[in-house]
Amino acid sequence: MMKPKITVFSDFLCPFCYIGKQPLDEVAKEQGLEIEWRAFELRPEGVDVPPKPPEYMERVKAGVEALAKQYGLEMSLSGKSKASRRAHEGAKFAEEYGKAQEYHEAMFVAQFKDGRNVDDIDTLVDVATSIGLDPGAFREAVESRRYRDIVLEDERLAEEIGVTGIPCIIVENRGAMGVQSVDQIKALIEG
């Protein structure tokens, strides 16, 4: 029996994507499944996103803190990062070299544990180097925007199939948006 492909639309700026990665990783490891990561920018590069009201941000922060605690994660919501397209472009480089899972984990840690700016080229190179990618080749790929069109294609696909919330986990023709538990992910996989 062929193992299903799991596709995940996520963003390095989304704390719920980092939280949702934890049960997803558990299921993928347990069942020997591969995760295909797709880009979904919460704050698309070149688009001014109006600030959210303080009350909304407090509710989001409370929700993040509650879920993070549930999954045993310590998180910092520094807000340093304002964009993530270059980080997504770096993810495509990492994927090409078989390091997609490691890159996603390291990038989420940089953003939500270390409070680093994941739109900063030097931060991206540091993260790539920490997981064994060639720093010079990585920097050149990100600075030249070699993977920009692939990232934009992910975003076109997300719009085409109706992704409106992240993380969005898709297995075959079934999908779920938001943080999913281990049991919910298993049920999604089983159909």
Residue, then its C-alpha position, 0 to 999 in steps of 0.5 A: m500500500m502506497k503511503p499518502k503524501i502530506t502537503v502543508f501550507s504554512d508560514f514562518l510568521c504563523p505561530f499556529c504553524y509552528i505549534g501545528k508542526q509538532p503533532l504533524d511531525e509525530v504522525a509523520k515519524e510514526q508512520g514514515l510519511e514525508i511532508e511536502w511544505r508549501a509557502f503561504e505568506l501571511r504578510p505577502e511581500g510588497v503588500d501593506v497589511p493594515p495593523k490589527p487592533p490591540e484587542y485582536m492581538e491580545r486574543v491571538k496571543a492568549g490563544v497561542e500561549a494556551l496552545a503552545k503550553q498544551y504542546g509543551l512549547e516555549m514561544s516568544l512572539s517578538g514581532k521582529s519579522k515583517a515578511s517571510r518570502r525570502a525564508h520560503e525561498g530558502a526553504k525551496f533551496a533546503e528542499e532541493y538538498g533534502k533538508a526541508q524538514e530540518y529547515h522548517e524546524a530551525m526557521f520556526v525556532a529562529q522565529f518563535k524561540d530565538g526572536r530572530n528576524v526571518d526576513d534578514i539574509d544573515t539570519l537565513v544564512d545562519v539557519a541554513t548553515s546550522i542544518g548543514l547547508d552550504p552558506g555561500a550557495f544558500r546566500e546566492a540562491v536567496e539573494s538572486r531570488r532563484y526560488r521566488d517563482i516557485v514560492l509564488e506558484d505555491e501561493r497561486l495553488a493555495e488560492e486556487i484550491g481555497v486555502t484561507g487559513i494555515p496551517c493547512i494540511i492536505v492529504e489526497n483530496r481532503g484537507a484541514m486548516g488550523v492546528q490539528s491533534v495527532d488523532q485528527i491528523k491520523a483521521l485525515i490520513e485514513g480518510 
